[in-house]
Amino acid sequence: MNRYIKTILAASLCAFTAQTMAATSNNMSAAQKAQIEEVVHDYLLAKPEVIMQAVQILQQRQYEEAKKTVTQTQKTAINFANALFHQSQDPTIGNPDGKITVVEFFDYQCPHCVDMAPVIEGIVKANPNLRIIFKEFPIRGPISEFASRAALAANKQGKYYPFSHAMLTVNKPLTQDLIFDLAKNNGVDVDQMKKDMNGPEVSDQLKKNMKLGQDLKLFGTPAIFAGVTTATKSIDYAPGQLDPAQLQQLIDKQKK
C-alpha cells in the first residue's frame, strides 16, 4: 500500500472515528472508544477498496465544482473586459495595436507559469497581430509579492519583460538578492526600482490585480484570457498550463 493510500486511509479513519465519537462521546468509556477505533481500522484494512471508492467520489465532486467555477468565470469575464484589456499600467509585449489580446495571470513561483514562459515567448513570434498583457498575481507568499513588486517597478523604467522573463527562467529558487542581481543584469536601475516597488502606484496595481482575480474567481495560476482587443464580444478563459497548440487554438478562436 503506497504512501498516498496510507494517508487517505489514516484521514478517513480519523474522520470516521471522530464523527462516531462526537455522536456518542457522552455515553462512551475510553475502552469503548478504543474498541471503535480498532473496528474501523480493521475494516478499512480488510476492505481498502472502500477508500479508493471514497477518493474517486471526492475527485469527481472536486472536478464538478472546478468545472462550475470555470464555466462561471467564462460567462462573467466579459463584464471585466476593461479591467482585463485596457489598464494603462499593465506590462505588455507583442503588437501594442494587436487585434487579439491574451492576458496571463501568473506567479513567479508557480512551476506551471515557469513552463508557460517559453510558450508565451514563442506565441508572440508566431502571431504578429497579437498583444500579451501580464497580470502580476502573487499568490504564493512573500517572495512572490516581492518579485511582482520588483517587476512592476522595472516596468516604470521600460525594462519589464527581459527582467520578468529572467525571473521565470532563472532555474533557481528566487531570493531578494537574486532578484536584485537579475534586475541589474537586465539593465534595471536597482536603486530606483527599490524606491518604486514599495510606492503607491505599484501597491495600487497589485491590489487591482488581486481584486480582479477574486472577482473572476480564479483558483490558481496560470490563468489565461483571450479576446478581441476592441469591441470585445466574448472572452475565452483557460485555467492552467497550455502548450503552444492549445494557446494558439485559443487565439484562433477569437480571430473568427
N, C-alpha and C positions, 0 to 999 in steps of 0.2 A: 504494500500500500504506500503510494508516494506521499510526499510532504503536503501537497495540496489537499488530497483526500483526508489525510490525518487532521489537517487544520479545520476542514469543513466538518469532519466528524466531531472534533472537540467542540467546535462552535455550536453545532446542532445539539450535542449532548448537554452543553451548558444551558442553551436557550430552553430546551425542552424541560430539563430538570428544574430550572429557575421558575418556569411557568407553573410546573406542578407544585413546587414548594410554596410558591406565593399563594396558590389557591387553597392549600391545606395546612399552611405553616402553623396556624394557631392550634391545630389538633394533632400535631406530629411530634414525636420524640426525635432526638438526634439519631437514634438507631434506625428508626423508620425512614428518615430522610436518607441515610446512608444506603439503606436497602433499595430504595427507589433509584438512587444513582446507579447502583450496581445492576439493577434490572435493565435500565435504559442503556447502560454501557454494553452489557452483554447482548442485548437485542440488536443494537446498531452494528456491533462487530459480527454478529451472525448474519445480518442482512444489510451489508454495505450498499446494496443496490438502492436502498431507500434514500441514502444520502445523495446518490447520483440523480435520482428522480427529483429530489428537492432542489438540487443545483440546477437541473435543466429547467424546472419550473421558474426558479428565480431568474435565470438568464433570459428566459422568454419574456417574463414580465419587465425586466430591465430593458430588453430590446424594444418592446412595445412602447414603453414610456419614452425612450430616446427617440423612437420614430415619431411619436406625437409631438415632441419638442421640436424636431427638425421641421416637421410639417407646419407647425405654428410659426416658427421663425421664417420659413419660406413665405408664408402668407403675409406676415406683418412687416417684412423687410422693406416693402415699397413705401411704407409710412415713414421710413427713416432714410429715404433716398438722399435728402440734402445732407444729413449728418454723415452718411457713408461716402458720398461722392464729391461734396462741394465745401469742405472745410479748408480754408486757405492755408492753414498752418501744417497740414498733413504732408509728410515726406512723400515724394513721388519719383518714379523713374519711368522711362519709356517716352512715348509721344505725349507731350503736355496737352495736345489738342486731339488725342486719340478718340475715335468714335466709341470704342468699348473700354470700360474701366473695370479692373479687377481690384478688389480690396482684400488685403490679408490682415487678419488679427493674429498676432504671434507673440511668443515669449522666447527670449534668448536661451533659456534653459530647457526648452521643450525639444526633445530629440526629434520629433516629427517636423518641427519648424526648421531645425537644422537640416534635415533631409530635404525640405522644400526649397532651401536657398538656391541650389543649382537649378532646380526646376523653374523657379521664378526667373532666374537669370536667362535661362535658355528660351523661355516662352516669350520674353521681351524681344529677343533677337529674331525669333520666328514670326513675330506679329508687329510690323511697323506701325500699325494703326491702333496700338494698344497702350493704355496708360495703367500703371500699377500704383496703388495707394497703400502705404504701410500704416497700420494702426497698432501702435505700441500697446500691448495688453499684458503687462507684467503680473501674472497670477501665481508665480512660483517662488515667491519670497523676496527678501530684501535685495539680494544681488540682482534679481531680475528687474526690480524697480530701479536700482542704481544704473544698470545698463541702459534701460529705457530713457532715463533722465539724461544720461550722457549722450545718447544718440540724438535725442530731440534738441539738446543744446548744440550739438555739432551741426544739426540741420540749420540752425540760425546762422552758421558760417558757410552754408552751402556745401558741407562735407558729409552729409548724412550717409549716402549709400555705400561708399567704399568702407567707411568705418563700421556701419551696421553689418554689412556683409562679412567683414573681418571678424566681428564678434561671433557671428553664427558659424563661421567655418574655421575657427582657430584650432579646434580639436583639442581643447584643454578646458578644464573647469574654470569658469570666469571668476576672477577676483577683482577687487578695485584696482590694484596695481597693474594687473594685466590689461584691464580696460583703459587705463591711462596710457599704457605703452602702445596699445593698438591705436588709440586716438592720435598720439604723436606720430606714429609710423604712417598714418594716413592723412597727414597734413592738417590736423586739427590743432588750433591754439588751445592747449590744455588748460592754461590758466584762465582763459576766458570761458572755456567750457565749464570749469569748476564753479565759476560765478553764476553762469546761466542755468546750470542743471538744477539748482535749488531755487530758482527765481519763480515769480508768479506765473509767467507765461507757460513754462514747462509744466508746472504743477496743475495749472488750469487745463492744459491739453490732456494730461493723463487722466484727470478727473472726468473730462468729457468722454474719453475713450472707454473708461471703466463703466460709466453710466450708460453709454451706448451699448456696450456688451451686455449689461444687465437688462436693458430694455429689449434687446434681441434674444435674451435668454440663452446666451452662449454658454456651453458647458465645458469648453476646453479649447485648446489651440492645436494646430492652426484652424482658423475658420475663414472660409473663402466666399466672397460675394462677387457676382459679375452682373453688369448691366450696361445698357446704352448710357453713355456719359450725359447726354442731354435728352430731354423729353423722355425720361425713363418710364416705361410702361410696366415692366416686370423685372424682378431681380432674382437671379438664381443663387442658391445657397448650397455650399458643400462643406460639411464639417469634417475635419480630419485631413490627413495627408493625402495628396493627389499625386499621381505620376504625370509625366508630360502629356500623355494621351488623354487622360481624364481632364486635366486642366484645359487642354485645347478644345475638348468637346464642350466644356462649359462656355468657353469663349465663342465657339462657332454657333452655339445655340442662340446667342444674343445677336449674331450677325443676320439671322433670318428675319 
